Each structure stands twice: as structure tokens, then as C-alpha cells.
Amino acid sequence: MRDLDKQDKRIQQILGSHGMDVSEEASLRYMDYLKKNINFPCQLTGIEDFPWEEYYVLGPGSKKEYEKLKKEQPSYTDVFNLVSFEDELDENNGILVNVQRLSDKKSFILPLDYLKSVDKKSKNYQLLDDYSVWHINY
């Protein structure tokens, strides 16, 4: 069986009769599942550059300015501790999480589908990867 088929089956098990479409009800069900199944401590990093970083990473933005901004804003290159889940969903970004950057202890609220587990061998890695694939593709 292809890995994608296995992933779809895992996601479908979580969503049950809700189908694969991203909806508020399905997102709340997914969040409840993740809250019960994520192992703490959970260290996270970005999957790819965050939207504010695109101008600097892919565009003409100054490297010096980018480094300065990264001190105040979260970066996909940072490592964070997952602190908690927000109770409310974000209309555009789905599940939001509270994280704390390891390097300076600054706290941020980020969309969960921007993040992945640092430990690729952990259960958390698969849980978060499945969520991101579902939220982005369905």
C-alpha cells in the first residue's frame, strides 16, 4: 500500500463520517484528536518559510533586515516548544497553537499547519504531518 493511501486512511479514521473535506466541524474533531494524542514535550519548527518571510527568503528583501525582523517575529528556522492549542479555530488557518521559541522564550500563536515536529522518528511527526497534509490539500 502506498504511503499516501495509508495517510488518507489514518486521516479518515480521525474524521470518521465527516469525510475528508476541511470544515469547522472536521477541524474541531481533528483538534480534539491531536490534543489527546500529541506527546509533550513537543518541539516544532517550520515546514517552510512563513508568509512574512517570503519577501526575504524568495524575494529581494535585505538579509540584514530579515535577521533583524527574525528577532521579533517567528521564523520557520526557529525551534519552538508546543505550549497549548487555542480553543477557537482561525477561519483561514484552522488550528492555532501557542508556542514558545527556545532561543529567547518569546511566545507566539501560529497556525499548526505551518509546523512539524523536530523529531522525525516521533509519533508527533506523523500526527502533525497528517494534519498539515489534510488541512492544506482538502
C-alpha positions as CSV (number, residue, x, y, z in Angstrom):
1,M,0.0,0.0,0.0
2,R,1.3,3.4,-0.9
3,D,2.2,5.8,1.9
4,L,-0.4,8.3,0.7
5,D,-3.1,5.7,0.9
6,K,-2.0,4.9,4.5
7,Q,-2.0,8.6,5.3
8,D,-5.5,9.0,3.9
9,K,-6.7,6.0,6.0
10,R,-5.2,7.5,9.2
11,I,-6.9,10.9,8.5
12,Q,-10.2,9.2,7.6
13,Q,-10.1,7.3,10.9
14,I,-9.8,10.6,12.8
15,L,-12.5,12.3,10.9
16,G,-14.9,9.4,10.8
17,S,-18.1,10.0,8.9
18,H,-17.2,13.7,8.3
19,G,-15.4,12.8,5.0
20,M,-12.1,14.4,4.1
21,D,-13.3,18.0,3.4
22,V,-11.9,20.6,5.7
23,S,-14.8,22.2,7.7
24,E,-15.2,23.7,11.1
25,E,-16.7,20.5,12.5
26,A,-14.0,18.3,11.0
27,S,-11.3,20.8,12.2
28,L,-12.7,20.7,15.7
29,R,-12.7,16.9,15.7
30,Y,-9.1,16.9,14.4
31,M,-8.1,19.3,17.1
32,D,-9.7,17.2,19.8
33,Y,-7.8,14.2,18.5
34,L,-4.5,16.0,18.4
35,K,-5.0,17.3,22.0
36,K,-5.4,13.8,23.2
37,N,-2.6,12.2,21.2
38,I,0.3,14.7,21.0
39,N,3.1,13.7,23.3
40,F,4.6,16.5,25.4
41,P,7.2,17.9,25.3
42,C,6.8,18.6,21.6
43,Q,9.4,20.6,19.8
44,L,8.4,22.1,16.5
45,T,9.9,24.0,13.6
46,G,8.6,25.4,10.3
47,I,7.7,23.3,7.4
48,E,8.7,26.1,5.0
49,D,9.1,29.9,5.2
50,F,6.3,31.7,7.0
51,P,4.3,34.2,4.9
52,W,6.1,37.2,6.3
53,E,9.5,35.7,5.3
54,E,8.8,35.1,1.6
55,Y,9.9,38.6,0.7
56,Y,13.3,37.9,2.3
57,V,13.8,34.2,1.6
58,L,12.4,34.2,-2.0
59,G,12.3,37.8,-2.9
60,P,14.5,40.9,-3.0
61,G,14.4,41.6,0.8
62,S,17.6,42.5,2.6
63,K,19.4,39.8,4.6
64,K,20.3,42.3,7.3
65,E,16.7,43.4,7.7
66,Y,15.5,39.8,7.7
67,E,17.9,38.9,10.5
68,K,16.6,41.9,12.5
69,L,13.0,41.0,12.0
70,K,13.6,37.4,13.0
71,K,14.4,38.6,16.5
72,E,10.8,39.9,17.0
73,Q,8.8,37.6,14.7
74,P,8.7,33.8,14.5
75,S,10.7,32.2,11.7
76,Y,10.5,28.8,10.0
77,T,14.1,28.2,11.1
78,D,13.3,28.6,14.8
79,V,12.7,25.7,17.2
80,F,9.6,26.1,19.4
81,N,8.0,24.2,22.3
82,L,4.4,23.5,21.8
83,V,2.6,25.0,24.8
84,S,-1.1,24.6,24.1
85,F,-3.8,24.6,21.5
86,E,-6.0,27.7,21.0
87,D,-9.7,27.0,21.8
88,E,-11.0,28.7,18.8
89,L,-10.3,27.9,15.1
90,D,-9.0,30.5,12.8
91,E,-11.3,30.9,9.8
92,N,-8.4,30.9,7.3
93,N,-5.7,28.9,9.1
94,G,-7.6,26.2,11.0
95,I,-6.0,25.1,14.3
96,L,-3.8,27.6,16.0
97,V,-1.2,26.7,18.7
98,N,0.7,28.6,21.4
99,V,4.4,28.1,21.0
100,Q,7.5,29.4,22.8
101,R,10.7,29.9,20.9
102,L,13.5,28.0,22.6
103,S,16.3,30.6,21.9
104,D,14.7,33.5,23.7
105,K,11.4,32.2,25.3
106,K,9.2,34.5,23.2
107,S,5.7,33.3,22.7
108,F,3.7,33.2,19.5
109,I,0.4,31.9,18.2
110,L,0.9,30.1,14.9
111,P,-1.2,28.0,12.5
112,L,-0.5,24.4,13.2
113,D,-0.2,23.5,9.5
114,Y,2.9,25.7,9.3
115,L,4.7,23.4,11.8
116,K,6.3,20.0,12.0
117,S,7.9,18.0,14.8
118,V,11.7,18.3,15.1
119,D,11.9,14.6,15.9
120,K,11.2,12.8,12.6
121,K,11.0,9.5,14.4
122,S,8.4,10.5,16.9
123,K,4.6,9.8,16.9
124,N,4.1,13.6,16.9
125,Y,5.9,13.9,13.5
126,Q,3.3,11.7,11.8
127,L,0.4,13.2,13.6
128,L,1.4,16.8,12.6
129,D,2.3,15.8,9.0
130,D,-1.1,14.1,8.6
131,Y,-2.9,17.2,9.9
132,S,-0.9,19.5,7.6
133,V,-1.5,17.4,4.5
134,W,-5.2,17.2,5.3
135,H,-5.6,20.9,6.1
136,I,-3.7,22.1,3.0
137,N,-5.0,19.6,0.4
138,Y,-8.6,19.0,1.3
